[in-house]
Amino acid sequence: MNVGRLAAIGRLVVVIALGFVASACATVVGGTTQDVLIESQPPGAECKIDRAGANIGVVNPTPGRVNVARSKDNVVVSCTREGYARSDELLASSFTGATLGNLLLGGLVGVAVDAASGANNKYPERVMVVLTPASFPSDEARDAHFAGIRTRIEDGANAEIKTIETRCNSGNRELCTIEIKKLTEARDKALADLDRRRLAATVDPAAPALPTG
């Protein structure tokens, strides 16, 4: 066997080895599970975390952390507290930047491994669930409550979009565009849902004041 062929075989072995190392990149850096901080306003709620129809965790009372396996599937956080309507919030699973490195370094092997393990997806590290009183003493109180939530949704979405734009570069521009589009759609859907909840909220002047702590 000549020297040139030996060198070629050596390069092939190195490439294969790099592929397997890179394929573990997201798994090693991010792991296949993550902690999510569940908070509520007001605190002291019981929140159940469900995915694909199965319960995967409970926080009682809020605030508290829950460890969940990374997955392509979204998570639903359902929170209840006496005197408040139940609130269901969606935690969207998003594509992480670690897999982009696998595309460049590990090729399709890395993408396949990470996709199988769920390591190339993540959930928000923190979610704030705002509970709505079962009834409001006036229209003004109702509108003020929902206006505050609207501001939180808009500010949070804008901050996330700004973060993506700041970290984006020419190498991952397409992924950034996809993430921003998903965030924008989620924001608009949340605002539309919020307005439906506002219109459906009960106004009862005789309703007692609710505790906020």
C-alpha positions as CSV (number, residue, x, y, z in Angstrom):
1,M,0.0,0.0,0.0
2,N,1.5,3.3,-1.0
3,V,2.0,6.4,1.2
4,G,-0.7,8.4,-0.6
5,R,-3.3,5.8,0.0
6,L,-2.4,5.5,3.7
7,A,-2.7,9.2,4.1
8,A,-6.1,9.1,2.4
9,I,-7.3,6.3,4.8
10,G,-6.0,8.3,7.7
11,R,-7.9,11.4,6.7
12,L,-11.1,9.3,6.3
13,V,-10.7,7.9,9.8
14,V,-10.3,11.4,11.2
15,V,-13.4,12.6,9.4
16,I,-15.4,9.7,10.7
17,A,-14.2,10.3,14.3
18,L,-15.0,14.0,14.0
19,G,-18.5,13.0,12.8
20,F,-19.2,11.0,15.9
21,V,-17.7,13.6,18.3
22,A,-19.8,16.3,16.7
23,S,-22.9,14.2,16.7
24,A,-22.7,14.3,20.5
25,C,-22.2,18.1,20.6
26,A,-25.7,19.2,21.5
27,T,-26.2,16.2,23.8
28,V,-23.1,16.9,25.7
29,V,-23.5,20.7,25.8
30,G,-27.3,20.9,26.3
31,G,-28.1,17.3,27.5
32,T,-31.4,15.5,26.7
33,T,-33.2,17.2,29.7
34,Q,-33.5,20.7,31.0
35,D,-35.0,22.6,33.9
36,V,-37.9,25.0,33.4
37,L,-38.8,27.6,36.1
38,I,-42.6,27.8,36.4
39,E,-43.8,31.1,38.0
40,S,-47.3,32.5,38.3
41,Q,-48.9,35.9,39.0
42,P,-50.1,35.7,41.7
43,P,-47.8,33.0,43.1
44,G,-49.0,29.9,45.0
45,A,-50.7,28.1,42.1
46,E,-50.6,24.5,41.2
47,C,-49.3,23.9,37.7
48,K,-49.3,20.6,35.8
49,I,-47.0,20.1,32.8
50,D,-48.3,17.9,30.0
51,R,-46.9,16.8,26.7
52,A,-48.7,14.7,24.0
53,G,-51.5,14.0,26.5
54,A,-49.3,12.7,29.3
55,N,-48.3,14.4,32.5
56,I,-44.5,15.0,32.8
57,G,-44.4,17.1,35.9
58,V,-46.1,19.2,38.6
59,V,-45.1,22.4,40.4
60,N,-47.1,23.0,43.6
61,P,-46.9,25.7,44.7
62,T,-45.4,28.2,42.3
63,P,-42.7,29.3,41.8
64,G,-40.8,26.0,41.3
65,R,-38.6,24.2,38.8
66,V,-39.4,21.0,36.8
67,N,-37.0,18.9,34.8
68,V,-38.3,17.8,31.4
69,A,-36.9,15.7,28.6
70,R,-36.1,17.7,25.5
71,S,-38.5,16.9,22.6
72,K,-39.9,18.2,19.4
73,D,-43.3,18.3,21.0
74,N,-44.7,21.4,22.6
75,V,-45.6,21.4,26.3
76,V,-48.8,22.7,27.9
77,V,-48.6,24.3,31.4
78,S,-52.0,24.3,33.2
79,C,-52.2,26.4,36.4
80,T,-55.0,26.7,38.9
81,R,-55.6,28.7,42.1
82,E,-58.7,29.2,44.1
83,G,-60.7,32.3,42.9
84,Y,-58.9,32.3,39.5
85,A,-59.8,30.8,36.2
86,R,-57.5,28.0,35.0
87,S,-54.8,29.2,32.6
88,D,-53.2,27.0,30.0
89,E,-50.0,28.2,28.5
90,L,-48.0,26.7,25.6
91,L,-44.3,26.1,25.9
92,A,-43.1,25.9,22.3
93,S,-40.2,23.6,21.5
94,S,-37.6,25.3,19.3
95,F,-34.6,24.3,17.3
96,T,-31.2,25.1,18.9
97,G,-28.1,26.4,17.3
98,A,-26.0,23.4,18.4
99,T,-27.3,21.3,15.5
100,L,-26.0,23.9,13.1
101,G,-22.6,23.0,14.3
102,N,-23.3,19.3,13.6
103,L,-24.4,20.2,10.0
104,L,-21.0,21.8,9.5
105,L,-18.8,19.3,11.5
106,G,-20.6,16.1,11.8
107,G,-22.8,15.9,8.7
108,L,-26.0,13.9,8.7
109,V,-24.8,11.6,11.4
110,G,-24.8,14.4,14.0
111,V,-28.3,15.6,12.9
112,A,-29.7,12.1,13.1
113,V,-28.3,11.5,16.6
114,D,-29.5,14.8,18.0
115,A,-32.9,14.5,16.4
116,A,-33.4,11.1,17.9
117,S,-32.4,12.2,21.4
118,G,-34.3,15.4,21.3
119,A,-31.2,17.3,22.2
120,N,-31.5,19.7,19.2
121,N,-34.7,21.1,20.7
122,K,-35.3,23.2,23.8
123,Y,-38.0,24.9,25.8
124,P,-38.0,28.4,27.3
125,E,-36.0,28.3,30.6
126,R,-38.7,30.3,32.4
127,V,-42.4,30.8,32.0
128,M,-44.7,33.2,33.8
129,V,-48.3,32.2,33.9
130,V,-50.6,35.2,34.6
131,L,-53.8,33.9,36.3
132,T,-57.1,35.7,35.5
133,P,-59.6,36.3,38.4
134,A,-62.8,34.3,38.0
135,S,-64.7,37.7,38.0
136,F,-63.8,41.4,38.0
137,P,-65.6,44.2,39.9
138,S,-65.8,46.5,36.9
139,D,-65.0,46.7,33.1
140,E,-62.1,49.1,34.0
141,A,-60.5,46.5,36.3
142,R,-60.9,43.8,33.6
143,D,-59.4,45.9,30.9
144,A,-56.5,47.0,33.0
145,H,-55.7,43.4,34.0
146,F,-55.6,42.3,30.3
147,A,-53.7,45.4,29.2
148,G,-51.0,44.5,31.6
149,I,-50.8,41.0,30.2
150,R,-50.7,42.3,26.7
151,T,-47.7,44.5,27.5
152,R,-45.9,41.5,29.0
153,I,-46.5,39.4,25.9
154,E,-45.4,42.1,23.5
155,D,-42.3,43.1,25.6
156,G,-41.3,39.4,26.0
157,A,-41.6,38.6,22.3
158,N,-39.8,41.7,21.2
159,A,-36.9,41.0,23.7
160,E,-36.6,37.4,22.3
161,I,-36.6,38.6,18.7
162,K,-33.9,41.2,19.5
163,T,-31.8,38.5,21.2
164,I,-32.0,36.3,18.1
165,E,-31.1,39.2,15.8
166,T,-28.1,40.1,17.9
167,R,-26.7,36.5,17.9
168,C,-27.5,35.9,14.3
169,N,-24.8,35.8,11.6
170,S,-24.4,35.0,8.0
171,G,-23.9,31.3,8.8
172,N,-27.3,30.8,10.5
173,R,-29.4,33.5,8.9
174,E,-32.0,31.0,7.7
175,L,-32.5,29.5,11.1
176,C,-32.8,32.9,12.7
177,T,-35.5,33.9,10.2
178,I,-37.4,30.7,11.0
179,E,-37.2,31.3,14.7
180,I,-38.3,35.0,14.4
181,K,-41.2,33.9,12.3
182,K,-42.3,31.3,14.8
183,L,-42.0,33.9,17.6
184,T,-44.0,36.5,15.7
185,E,-46.7,33.9,15.0
186,A,-46.8,32.8,18.6
187,R,-47.0,36.4,19.8
188,D,-49.9,37.2,17.5
189,K,-51.8,34.0,18.4
190,A,-51.3,34.8,22.1
191,L,-52.6,38.3,21.7
192,A,-55.7,37.1,19.8
193,D,-56.3,34.5,22.5
194,L,-55.9,37.2,25.2
195,D,-58.5,39.4,23.6
196,R,-61.0,36.4,23.5
197,R,-60.3,35.8,27.1
198,R,-60.9,39.5,27.9
199,L,-64.3,39.5,26.1
200,A,-65.3,36.3,27.9
201,A,-64.3,37.5,31.4
202,T,-67.0,37.9,34.0
203,V,-67.7,41.3,35.5
204,D,-69.5,41.2,38.8
205,P,-69.6,44.4,41.0
206,A,-70.3,42.2,44.0
207,A,-67.2,40.0,43.5
208,P,-64.9,40.0,46.6
209,A,-61.3,41.2,46.2
210,L,-58.9,38.4,45.6
211,P,-55.6,37.9,47.5
212,T,-52.5,38.6,45.4
213,G,-49.8,37.1,47.5
